[in-house]
């Protein structure tokens, strides 16, 4: 049996990987291995490893890496601890294939350790561009350490090939997170009100804001501008999900707590909603607001608008349901006004999501199960220059 190992460090990453993990678990030809690390194991970020177990999965290894610091010094030390922890885990589990999604700093350490152990890597969501975060460089570095690539658009597939990866090992499958939208029976507004103990208003918004790690303004300044705008929105309700364990993430989370305590009638905050509740909230809301990739990848397939703030997601392919604004109060206010306009709201039902190929998880599973033997000493693929 092929031992296929998944590493997950955050709630969002796990939610995207879950459909593929289920396919591996249910296969007679594969053995599922799960490594939980990072924010999953932190009480501060909600101990979200419990979500994995609640879904019926067995976690093979838990690797504690997260320091109580989100400064550059703390994050670099966390990366070092992650690499040392993975040395023990890879020596024990000896996976035949490692599945890594995205661009987080923890995954760079894990990919580096896997490279030394000669563990082949399948990388999801490579080739993308996010100019406002150092995730951009991390994503490309992981691409060069990976052996099979599953991109979310044809443009990103071509970019991975441009980086020297053999076209025979690069597949455009669309965004894997969209499988959840097709497979889950999403909750209604009334069900969410009962489940989350909230009361929706005329206008409702889901807020997810992560640090813009390469921005000129501090995370505190950027997020304060957003808070200044939303507290003046009439007849509106806001559901916050907290920031990841990135640089200055704790500052944002403290600001969320302070805001919710001051304005309990218009806002609620959650460490993690889980995949079902999060997607249900986004579907019910008028817009997802902030700078999360969910606003780019998933929201268009739910026919929900996105107010995308700043440059964290700059460079990604976008549907017409996405309103890009700068991180000034004026820019953010203009985004809310656009979402409320009749012209914009009528166009939402016609939106096409550029990331929706249909059935990414199944296609990825079939490719990795039928793929030829993977050699870790891959050659560089040179393009033919004219």
N, C-alpha and C positions, 0 to 999 in steps of 0.2 A: 504494500500500500504506500502511496505517495504521502509523505508527511508535509502538510501545508500549514505554515505558521503565520498567524496574524499578530501584529503588534499594534496596540492602541493606547494612546496617552490622554485622549480627551473625549468628552461626551459626543461632540459633533462628528468626530472621526469614526467612532464606533457606530453611530447611527447610519453612516454612509456604508460601512463595511458589512453591516448585519445581513443583508440579503445574500451576499456572497458567502459569508460564514455559514449560513443555513444550508446552502447548496453543498458545501464541502462536508458539513456534518452529516448530511443525509446520504452521502455517496458511499457505495460499497468499495470504491477504489481509492479512497482518500482518508487520511486521518487528520482531523482538525486539531491544531495546537493554538492556544491563545496566550499571549503575554500581555498583561495589564501593567501599566506604568504611569508615571507623570501625575497629572491632575486627578486621574481615576482614584488614586490611593490617598488623596488629601481631604481631610475633613473640611478644610477651608473652601474647597471647590465641590463639596457635596458628596464625597465618597461614591462617585458614579460607577465604580466597579460593580456595585450592587445592581445596577441596571443590567449589566451583562449577565450576572447570575440569575436575576429575576426573569430574564428571557430564556432561561434553561441551559445556558452554556456553562461548561466547566473551564475555569481559568487554570491553565497548567502552571504558570509562574506569575508571581507579582514582584515587580522590581521597583523598590523605593528609590527615587532619584531626586524628588523635588525639595529644594531648599526653601526656607521661609524668606525668600528674597526674590524680587523681580527686577533688580538692577542688572546692568550688563555683567558685573562681576558674578552675581548670583546665578545668572543664566548660564554663563560659561562654565562655572563650577558644576552646575546641574548636568551639563553636557558631558563633562568628564566622568561624573558618577555614573551616568547612563552607560557609557562605553564600558566601564569596568564591570557594571552589573550584567551587561549582556554577554560578557566573556564567559561568565559562569553559566548563564542560561543556554547559550549556543553549545557549549561543551556538553551539557546535559541532554538537551532536546534533539540536537543534530537534525534539524529540519531539512527536507529536500527542496523546499521553496519557501521564501519569505515574502509575504505580501505587505507592502508599504503604500500608504496613501498620502499624497500631498507634499507638504513643504515645511512642517514644523521642525524646530531646532532639535527636539528629541530624536526625530527620525534620521537626522544627519548622523548623529552618534551611533544609532542602531545600524544604519546602512554601512557605516565605516567598520563596525565590529563584524558584521556579516561578511564584508569583503575579505577581511583577514581570515575568517573561518571558511572561506570559499563556499558560502551559502548563496545560491542564485537568488536574485531579487526580482519580483514582479512589481512594477511601480505604476500606480494609478494617478491620473491627473498631472502627468508631466507635460512639458512644453508650453505651459501657460505663463502669462506675464502679470505680475502685480507690482507695479513700479513703486508703490508707496510703502513697501515693507521689505525687510531683509529676507523674508521668506522666498523672494524671487531667486536670489543666489543659491539658497539652500535647495530649492526645488531642482535647479539645473545640476547642482552637484550630485544629488541623489540619482538623477537621470543617468549620469556618467558611471555610477556604481551599479546600475540595474541592468537586467538582461532581457526582460520582456516588458513591454510598455503598452499601457492601455490609456489612450488619450480621450478627451471629451469632445473634440472637434477635429475636422480634417486639417485645419490650419495648425493646430497643436501637434498633430501627427507629423506634418511636414517639418515643423520646427525641431522635433526630437530627431528626425532623420538628419536634419541639417547639423545637429550636434554630433554626428558621427555614428548614429545607431542604425543597424541593418534594417532596411524596410521589412524584411521577413519577420522581424520580431516586434514590429510596431503596429498597433491596431487601434482604429478609431471606433470606440464602442458607445460614446456618449457619456453623460454624467451618471454615475452609479446611484446617486441619491434619488434620482427620479423613479427608481424602481419602487421605493417606499410609497410614493404618491399613487402608483398604480395598484400596489398590493394591499395597502392598509385601508380599513374602513374608517375614514376620518370622522372625528366627533363634530357634532353640531354646536352652534353657539350656546344653546340651552344646556347641553351636556358639559360644555367647557365651564359655563358659569357654576354649575353644581360641583364639578370636579375640582376647580381651582378656587372656589369661594370668591368669585368676582362678579361684577355686574357691568356688562358692556353698555356703552353710551352710543350716541348717534355716530360718532367717528371713533375708530379703534385702530391702534397701532402696536406693532411688535417692534421693540427696540433692542438691537444687538450692536454694540459698539466695542471694537477692539482697538488697542493702541496702534497708531500709525507710526511704525518704528523708524521710518526714514523721513517723517514730516518735519517742517520747520517750526510749527507750533508744538508746544508740549501737549501730551495727552490730556492733561487737566484742563488746559485752555480750550482745546477742541470740544471736549465733552461738556464743559460748562456752557459753551455757546448753544449746544443742543438742548441742554436742560432749560436754559433761559427762554428758548423758543417754545418748547412743549408745555411749559407751565402756563403759557398764555393762550393755548389753543382751546377754544370754547367747545363745550359739550363733547369732550374727548377722553378716552381712557387709554392707558399705556401699560403694556406688559413687557417688563425688562427680563432678558436673560443675561447673566453676568459674563464678564470678560474672561478669556482664557488666561492661563499662567504665562503671559508674555511680559515684556518690559513695561512697567507702569500699569499692569492689569489690576493690581490691588488698589491703586488710586481710583480707577474708574469704579471698581466695585464698592468702595467706601462712599463715593459720591452717589451711587445708585441707592445705597441704604439710607443715606441722609435725605435724599429727595423723597423716597417712598415714606419715610417717617414724617416728613413735613407735609406731604400731600397724599395721605392714605386714601382719599376718596377718588383719586384719578389715576393711581399707579400701584402696581404690584411687581415684586421682583422674585426671580427664581434662579437658583444655581443651575438647575437643569430641568427642562420640561419633559425630556425623553422624546423619542422620534415621533410617536403618535400625537402627543399633545402639542409639540412644537409645530408640526405641519398643519395640524387642525387650527391652531391659533393663527398661523400665517394665512390660511385659507379664509378664515372668518374676518380678519382685519382688512382695513382699507389699504394699508401699506406696511411693509417691513422697512424700518428706518435704521440707518447706521452705516456700517461698512463691512458687514459679514458677507462671505461668499454665498450664503444661503439666499441673499437678495438677488444675486446674479444667476445662480444655478437653478434653485428650486422654485422661487416665487413665481417666475413667469408661467410655469406649468400648473400653478394653482390659480392663475389669472388674477394675481395680486400685484399691485404696484410696488415699486421699490424706490425709496429716496436714498440714493447712494451718496454718502458724504465723504468728501476729500479724495485722496489719491491712493488709498490702500488697495483698491481693486482696479486701478488704472491699467489699461492694456488688455483686459479680458473681453472676449466677445460678449455682446449684450443684446438682449431683446428690447423691443420698443417700449416695454412696460417700465423700463428703468429710467429714472430721472436723476441725472448727475448734478450735484451742487457742490460748491466749495464749503469749507467748514466755518464760514462766517455766519453770524446770526441772520443777516439779510439773505444769504444764499439758502440756508436751511428753511427759512420762512417761505421763500419762493417755492421750495419743493412741496411743502404742505398745501400751498394754494393751488399748485398744479394738480395734485392728487384729488382735490375736491372739485375740480372743474368738470362740468358735464361732458365736454368734448373728450377729455382724457379718459374718463370712466367708461364711456361708451366704446372706446377702442380696445379695452382690456380683453374682451371676449374673443378678439381676433388675433391676439398675440401668438406668435410662433416662437418657441424656445430653441435656440440654436444648439443646445446641448442634449436635446431629446431625440435619441436614435431608437429608443424602445428596447427594453430588456438587456441592459448592460451587464448585470450580474451573471445571467445565464451565458451570455457570450464570453465573458471573461473566464468563467468556469470551464466551458468547453475548450477554450484555447489552451488553458494551462494543463488540462488533463490530456489533450491530444498533441501537445507540443513535443517536438523531438527532444532528445536528451540535451540539457542545457550545459554548455561549457562556460565556466566562469572566466576563462582567459579569452574574452571576446576580442576580435580585431576591430580597429577603427574603420568605419565605412566612409570612404571618400566619395563625395559627389563628383560627377563629371562636369568639369568647368569648361565653358566654351570660350 
